[in-house]
Amino acid sequence: MKRSVVSWLIMVLGIAGILAYVGPTFLKVTPPPSKGTGEVLIGGAFTLVDANGNTVTEQDYRGKYTLVFFGFTHCPDICPTALLVVRNALDHLGKDAKKIVPIFITIDPERDTPDVIGRYVKNFGDRVVGLTGTPEQIKKAADAYKVFYAKVEDKESGLGYVMDHSGFLYLMGPNGKYLAHYPHSIGEKALTESLQSHIE
């Protein structure tokens, strides 16, 4: 019996030794080839409505840089602050500002009709394009830009609710591809310098 146990142990140890020697070669796992392209997947197709009630898509802005921001007209701080920074940065760019279309897309289509959003963006100059749409159209556009938003009930507000949302500006190239993004808190000098570094 003892001889059988010893023989079994010798066999197990022998197999372990062989695996330790050849394992790195024969048991090596090769990872599958990467399918990533390195391209940032922000932006994409959308169908929305401008302040004049006209249907527009992302194709209407091809050939221009776009600076896209999602917000809502009843926003108390983030949205007006960001749009003021955009207006001032474009003023600093001078003639190069004509290459950029700032786009404000509402995440509150229930209140932000074409007329409402049109009057709102006029507060920030003549360059900003205001866009709205159906809830489904807004969701599709927001999803394309990886934008978070949600309706939050607020009994203390006379409006009944507020909108919670992320606050980034997205710079897209003339071909519609993502170039950069900025927090809503960026200063106008920093935004101006970054825009200058990207536009041709």
Summary of the structure (lengths in Angstrom):
residues: 200
radius of gyration: 27.6
end to end distance: 85.5
largest distance: 96.0
contacts: 542
relative contact order: 0.18
helix: 42%
strand: 23%
